[in-house]
Amino acid sequence: MFSGVYGRKLDDCGVLCDLDFPSDPPVKEELCNQCNVCVENCPVHALDEEGYTDSGRCFMNVQPNGLPKLIKFWRKVIDASPEEQEKMFFGEDFAKTYHAQLVGFEYHCFKCYTSCPIGK
């Protein structure tokens, strides 16, 4: 399956709970039929390199108000007058970036998974 920028495998997952039920057997066979639907449906071309997912591109698509925008905001604050700074802190850009930090980070939009014909 896909591997992220930091080598994180996206096909490894599980559910934690207190219920006692048997797990499904691990899938041993290769499910991908090389149709490239996932590659074609990626809005930021994060799957263009064979066998690699560019999580940075995914992140910029999913978190447009994330860390890069926050850094730009603080650079503007540093150069602004006190009056401009006050307006900036009560503006829409700060509210969006602040909210993005509170919500947390999601690095994938999962369009690749939802467009995959396997399992449908």
LUMLO-519558 format. One line per field, with one value per residue: x, y, z of N, C-alpha, C, CB in turn; residue in one letter. Coordinates in pm, 1 decimal. Glycine has a CB too. Layout:
<pts>
n.px: (X,...)
n.py: (Y,...)
n.pz: (Z,...)
ca.px: (X,...)
ca.py: (Y,...)
ca.pz: (Z,...)
c.px: (X,...)
c.py: (Y,...)
c.pz: (Z,...)
cb.px: (X,...)
cb.py: (Y,...)
cb.pz: (Z,...)
rest: (a,...)
</pts>
This chain:
<pts>
n.px: (84.5,39.4,312.5,403.4,567.8,731.3,772.5,553.4,319.3,20.0,-161.9,-181.4,-382.3,-612.3,-857.1,-933.0,-1086.9,-1307.3,-1452.0,-1499.4,-1412.6,-1330.7,-1058.4,-1041.5,-883.6,-547.0,-496.9,-344.3,-301.8,-222.3,-408.3,-432.6,-505.8,-363.3,-494.4,-478.5,-668.0,-673.1,-443.8,-511.1,-728.6,-625.3,-617.4,-393.1,-176.5,-20.7,43.9,193.4,455.5,578.9,492.0,508.8,384.6,335.3,319.3,338.3,220.2,-39.8,-98.4,-96.1,-321.0,-527.8,-501.8,-520.2,-502.4,-304.3,19.0,212.8,66.2,26.4,287.6,342.1,154.2,258.2,499.0,406.1,287.2,508.1,625.5,430.0,252.7,152.4,-124.4,-203.7,-140.2,-326.6,-565.1,-509.1,-509.6,-775.4,-882.9,-999.4,-805.5,-630.7,-813.8,-886.9,-639.1,-574.9,-789.0,-738.6,-510.2,-613.6,-791.8,-630.5,-400.2,-444.8,-323.3,-399.9,-634.2,-784.1,-904.7,-790.3,-837.9,-1120.3,-1185.6,-1097.5,-1166.1,-1155.4,-1310.2,-1555.7)
n.py: (-118.2,234.0,437.5,677.2,1000.9,976.9,709.7,580.6,327.9,308.1,106.2,-35.5,-91.8,-79.0,-163.7,-54.8,-175.1,-283.1,-507.9,-859.4,-1018.9,-1218.4,-1144.0,-1059.5,-1270.3,-1193.6,-1014.3,-1161.4,-1168.0,-962.0,-679.1,-465.6,-381.8,-242.1,-35.3,236.7,427.6,553.8,716.6,884.0,1018.9,1169.3,1482.2,1645.5,1529.5,1355.5,1091.8,1042.7,948.4,629.7,385.4,556.2,794.8,1130.9,1285.6,1546.7,1697.8,1600.6,1695.8,1976.1,2003.6,1903.6,2046.8,2349.6,2569.5,2513.4,2454.8,2583.3,2813.1,2931.5,2999.4,3193.0,3382.5,3462.3,3575.6,3801.6,3932.0,4003.7,4209.0,4401.2,4697.1,4786.4,4846.1,4724.6,4463.0,4406.5,4411.0,4194.2,3977.2,3958.9,3888.3,3695.7,3519.0,3454.6,3330.0,3102.3,2965.2,2925.1,2764.4,2540.3,2441.2,2362.0,2158.3,1960.9,1755.0,1615.6,1412.8,1310.8,1310.4,1100.5,1052.1,882.8,628.7,621.6,632.2,396.6,97.7,-156.2,-372.7,-253.7)
n.pz: (0.0,48.2,155.0,389.9,419.3,641.3,652.2,750.2,744.0,571.9,557.7,786.6,1054.5,1334.0,1586.9,1907.3,2192.7,2459.9,2406.3,2352.1,2083.6,1797.0,1575.5,1225.1,982.6,876.6,570.6,305.8,32.1,-256.0,-304.2,-475.1,-807.2,-989.6,-1128.8,-1114.1,-1040.6,-796.1,-811.8,-1025.0,-913.0,-708.8,-566.6,-539.9,-659.0,-506.2,-525.4,-745.6,-774.6,-810.4,-571.4,-351.6,-120.7,-110.3,164.5,245.5,41.3,64.1,319.8,283.2,127.1,288.6,524.0,484.3,646.2,823.6,973.4,785.4,704.1,951.3,1022.6,825.7,907.7,1163.1,1081.7,947.6,1162.8,1319.1,1167.5,1170.2,1283.0,1622.5,1615.2,1375.7,1440.8,1642.9,1492.9,1328.8,1508.7,1568.4,1333.7,1046.6,936.1,1152.3,1323.5,1175.4,1149.0,1416.6,1497.6,1337.8,1462.8,1707.5,1637.0,1536.6,1346.8,1029.6,786.5,541.4,276.2,199.6,-42.9,-224.0,-113.1,-104.3,-371.1,-474.0,-647.4,-535.5,-310.9,-320.2)
ca.px: (0.0,112.7,393.8,412.2,697.4,809.8,772.9,432.6,238.5,-120.0,-250.2,-181.5,-478.9,-676.9,-960.3,-914.9,-1211.1,-1315.7,-1533.4,-1425.5,-1451.6,-1211.5,-1022.3,-1037.8,-747.7,-476.0,-503.5,-212.3,-287.3,-213.7,-541.7,-425.7,-504.8,-285.3,-583.6,-436.2,-779.7,-632.0,-348.2,-586.1,-822.3,-556.8,-627.8,-264.7,-73.6,67.1,73.6,253.7,576.7,545.7,519.6,536.9,282.1,393.3,230.8,342.9,116.3,-167.9,-115.9,-131.2,-456.9,-620.7,-484.0,-475.8,-478.8,-213.6,146.3,270.3,-8.9,52.9,420.8,324.8,81.8,348.4,594.6,335.6,267.9,635.9,650.9,314.4,242.7,62.1,-264.1,-224.1,-135.5,-455.8,-660.8,-475.3,-550.5,-921.1,-920.7,-1038.1,-687.9,-585.7,-916.9,-877.9,-515.7,-587.4,-881.9,-670.1,-419.4,-694.8,-854.2,-526.7,-351.5,-480.3,-229.4,-450.2,-775.5,-842.3,-968.6,-732.7,-908.2,-1262.1,-1201.5,-1049.0,-1275.4,-1141.8,-1393.0,-1687.0)
ca.py: (0.0,359.7,468.4,821.3,1067.0,927.7,565.1,529.6,247.4,345.0,-8.8,-97.0,-24.5,-166.1,-105.7,-85.3,-170.7,-382.4,-621.1,-981.5,-1081.0,-1258.4,-1056.3,-1120.6,-1313.9,-1092.2,-1025.8,-1201.3,-1144.8,-824.5,-637.9,-362.6,-435.1,-147.2,40.8,377.2,517.1,634.6,815.9,978.8,1095.8,1247.7,1623.4,1717.5,1447.0,1301.4,951.9,1036.4,867.0,488.1,328.3,660.6,895.6,1257.2,1331.7,1693.4,1747.0,1566.9,1786.5,2110.3,1995.4,1877.7,2150.8,2475.9,2666.8,2449.1,2512.0,2681.9,2938.5,2989.9,3061.5,3316.9,3477.2,3518.3,3663.7,3928.7,3995.9,4062.1,4331.7,4490.3,4792.2,4735.3,4857.8,4619.1,4335.0,4387.5,4374.1,4060.2,3876.9,3946.9,3864.0,3561.4,3432.7,3401.8,3238.6,2975.9,2893.4,2884.6,2651.7,2425.1,2386.9,2296.5,2038.4,1860.2,1737.6,1500.4,1424.0,1251.2,1339.0,967.8,1041.0,763.1,511.9,622.6,613.1,262.7,5.4,-280.4,-377.9,-188.9)
ca.pz: (0.0,45.8,272.1,404.5,419.5,753.6,648.5,815.0,654.1,585.7,554.0,919.0,1140.9,1429.1,1671.6,2048.7,2270.4,2566.0,2362.6,2323.6,1958.7,1720.4,1464.4,1092.3,947.5,798.8,425.6,257.1,-111.4,-304.1,-345.5,-578.6,-942.9,-1069.9,-1216.8,-1100.2,-1010.5,-680.4,-860.9,-1108.0,-830.9,-605.9,-604.7,-530.2,-724.2,-402.5,-555.3,-878.9,-772.1,-787.4,-440.3,-252.6,-97.4,-64.2,271.6,249.0,-49.5,127.9,433.4,235.7,76.0,398.2,626.8,423.7,753.5,917.7,1015.1,694.1,710.6,1082.6,1015.1,748.6,993.7,1264.5,1013.2,924.7,1294.1,1361.3,1092.4,1177.3,1394.0,1727.0,1571.0,1275.5,1511.7,1709.0,1388.5,1281.4,1607.4,1566.7,1195.6,1003.0,916.9,1280.7,1374.3,1101.9,1182.9,1557.1,1500.1,1278.9,1564.3,1811.0,1581.8,1518.9,1211.6,947.9,675.7,419.2,247.6,178.7,-174.4,-286.6,-60.6,-139.5,-515.0,-508.7,-676.4,-459.3,-191.2,-336.1)
c.px: (87.9,199.5,414.5,555.0,787.5,808.9,651.5,350.1,91.8,-214.6,-252.8,-281.5,-540.6,-781.5,-933.4,-1048.5,-1206.7,-1397.1,-1445.2,-1480.2,-1325.5,-1184.2,-1031.5,-896.1,-678.9,-488.6,-362.4,-192.0,-281.5,-351.0,-539.8,-419.0,-435.2,-371.9,-550.8,-551.1,-742.8,-538.1,-420.8,-678.2,-755.7,-557.0,-494.9,-147.6,27.6,107.5,145.5,381.1,540.3,586.5,543.6,418.1,349.9,297.6,231.1,237.5,-22.0,-198.7,-159.4,-273.7,-558.5,-617.9,-437.3,-447.7,-384.5,-84.8,206.7,198.1,13.5,188.5,413.2,255.2,177.2,454.9,532.5,318.2,394.8,660.2,539.1,323.5,150.2,-85.5,-297.1,-225.2,-268.7,-562.6,-636.0,-523.8,-701.8,-973.5,-947.6,-918.6,-639.5,-685.5,-907.1,-752.2,-519.8,-677.6,-815.3,-575.0,-496.7,-752.4,-752.3,-495.5,-401.7,-398.6,-282.3,-597.4,-853.9,-920.7,-916.6,-807.8,-1053.4,-1285.1,-1160.8,-1166.4,-1268.4,-1229.7,-1527.7,-1789.3)
c.py: (123.0,372.1,618.8,871.6,1010.0,775.9,501.7,451.7,278.6,226.4,-84.1,-21.9,-127.3,-90.9,-149.5,-71.9,-281.1,-505.4,-741.2,-1044.1,-1111.9,-1160.7,-1132.9,-1168.2,-1205.6,-1120.0,-1052.5,-1166.0,-994.3,-784.6,-537.6,-427.6,-340.5,-66.6,190.3,475.3,608.6,747.3,924.1,1068.1,1177.7,1394.3,1699.4,1638.3,1390.2,1156.3,935.0,952.8,724.9,442.3,429.7,755.5,1019.2,1317.9,1482.9,1754.8,1719.2,1667.3,1924.4,2113.3,1985.2,1989.9,2282.6,2584.6,2612.1,2526.3,2611.5,2816.2,3007.9,3059.9,3192.7,3424.2,3542.9,3606.5,3799.4,4004.4,4067.5,4196.4,4435.1,4585.8,4733.5,4741.0,4748.7,4481.7,4305.7,4345.5,4230.8,3952.5,3860.0,3920.2,3718.0,3467.8,3372.3,3300.9,3102.5,2897.5,2844.5,2761.7,2526.2,2361.3,2312.9,2163.5,1926.6,1839.7,1607.8,1514.4,1369.6,1285.1,1210.5,955.6,917.5,638.2,507.9,604.7,473.0,167.6,-125.7,-271.4,-311.7,-288.5)
c.pz: (0.0,169.4,275.7,405.5,528.0,761.1,714.2,713.5,679.0,582.9,686.7,1006.6,1235.8,1507.9,1815.0,2120.0,2375.6,2525.9,2330.0,2195.6,1876.8,1606.2,1333.4,1065.4,864.8,648.2,375.0,109.3,-143.6,-358.1,-461.1,-716.9,-1041.3,-1166.8,-1217.6,-1077.6,-893.9,-723.7,-939.5,-1025.6,-721.3,-647.3,-603.8,-587.0,-623.9,-428.4,-688.8,-883.9,-729.9,-647.1,-329.9,-242.7,-41.5,38.4,285.3,159.3,7.1,238.5,388.0,181.1,190.0,502.6,565.0,528.2,859.8,941.1,915.7,697.9,844.8,1084.4,938.3,832.5,1092.9,1202.8,985.4,1055.7,1338.0,1294.8,1104.9,1296.3,1500.1,1686.4,1468.8,1341.5,1579.2,1608.8,1340.6,1377.9,1615.9,1426.0,1165.7,987.5,1048.0,1336.3,1305.8,1139.6,1327.5,1567.6,1444.0,1379.5,1672.9,1763.4,1569.0,1372.5,1150.4,820.4,544.2,400.5,221.0,48.7,-247.8,-241.5,-109.0,-288.3,-560.4,-533.6,-597.2,-334.4,-204.7,-384.1)
cb.px: (-95.5,16.8,530.9,343.4,680.3,757.7,895.3,349.0,267.3,-157.2,-208.5,-38.2,-589.4,-575.3,-1103.5,-808.7,-1336.8,-1375.8,-1618.2,-1434.5,-1549.0,-1228.8,-880.3,-1085.0,-750.8,-327.3,-564.5,-192.8,-403.9,-102.5,-614.8,-303.3,-647.3,-178.2,-728.3,-360.6,-907.8,-563.1,-240.1,-667.5,-921.5,-410.8,-723.1,-235.6,-0.1,-0.6,-54.3,283.8,683.2,614.4,636.6,665.9,171.2,418.7,271.0,480.4,130.4,-165.1,13.0,-32.2,-470.7,-587.6,-382.6,-581.1,-610.9,-180.6,243.3,268.4,-159.1,47.6,522.6,243.7,-32.6,414.2,642.7,197.9,226.7,751.0,671.5,186.0,190.2,82.0,-290.5,-114.2,-22.6,-498.6,-651.6,-324.7,-496.7,-985.0,-814.3,-1113.2,-574.6,-564.6,-1057.4,-879.3,-392.4,-643.9,-1009.2,-593.2,-335.5,-808.2,-917.7,-568.3,-200.7,-637.0,-103.6,-429.9,-787.4,-932.0,-943.1,-582.3,-903.7,-1325.6,-1120.2,-958.2,-1276.6,-992.2,-1321.5,-1678.8)
cb.py: (0.6,478.4,392.1,863.7,1217.3,986.0,514.7,645.5,96.2,440.1,-101.7,-95.4,46.9,-227.9,-148.6,7.9,-186.6,-319.9,-582.5,-1081.3,-989.4,-1401.1,-998.6,-1020.4,-1448.7,-1087.7,-896.8,-1351.0,-1210.9,-809.3,-578.5,-270.5,-462.0,-221.4,20.4,418.8,436.1,545.8,749.2,903.8,1003.5,1196.6,1692.0,1752.1,1529.5,1311.5,871.1,1175.2,927.8,399.8,240.4,738.7,843.3,1356.4,1268.8,1743.4,1682.6,1422.5,1796.9,2156.7,1875.8,1744.0,2104.3,2525.8,2707.2,2312.6,2402.1,2628.2,2912.6,2881.7,2965.9,3289.5,3405.8,3407.1,3600.2,3903.8,3891.6,3967.1,4298.4,4408.7,4931.7,4814.3,4998.0,4625.0,4335.0,4515.9,4472.5,4047.9,3914.0,4073.4,3914.0,3569.6,3511.6,3515.8,3298.4,3002.3,2983.7,3001.2,2684.9,2467.1,2499.3,2388.6,2068.3,1728.8,1741.0,1492.6,1353.7,1099.7,1433.5,933.6,1168.7,750.3,512.1,751.0,716.3,207.2,-25.3,-306.8,-316.2,-71.0)
cb.pz: (121.1,36.0,269.2,529.5,438.7,882.9,713.4,876.4,673.1,477.9,443.1,982.8,1056.6,1522.0,1624.9,2112.8,2177.9,2689.0,2240.1,2442.6,1879.3,1664.4,1483.5,982.0,869.0,840.1,360.1,277.6,-187.5,-414.1,-228.1,-556.0,-988.8,-1147.7,-1174.1,-1222.7,-977.6,-574.0,-948.5,-1211.5,-769.1,-583.7,-512.7,-385.6,-830.2,-268.1,-555.9,-927.2,-675.7,-892.8,-449.8,-289.4,-0.7,-184.5,403.1,207.8,-188.2,185.3,513.6,127.4,-17.8,464.3,733.3,325.2,817.9,869.5,1038.8,553.6,688.6,1191.4,948.0,620.1,1069.3,1343.9,881.7,858.9,1400.1,1329.5,947.7,1186.0,1344.9,1855.2,1510.1,1167.3,1615.7,1780.9,1269.9,1261.3,1743.1,1622.9,1104.9,871.9,852.1,1380.7,1353.2,951.1,1160.9,1643.5,1420.2,1152.6,1626.9,1854.6,1445.7,1582.0,1209.8,918.5,710.1,420.8,126.8,293.5,-258.8,-252.3,92.5,-93.8,-589.7,-396.4,-822.9,-420.6,-79.9,-434.0)
rest: (m,f,s,g,v,y,g,r,k,l,d,d,c,g,v,l,c,d,l,d,f,p,s,d,p,p,v,k,e,e,l,c,n,q,c,n,v,c,v,e,n,c,p,v,h,a,l,d,e,e,g,y,t,d,s,g,r,c,f,m,n,v,q,p,n,g,l,p,k,l,i,k,f,w,r,k,v,i,d,a,s,p,e,e,q,e,k,m,f,f,g,e,d,f,a,k,t,y,h,a,q,l,v,g,f,e,y,h,c,f,k,c,y,t,s,c,p,i,g,k)
</pts>
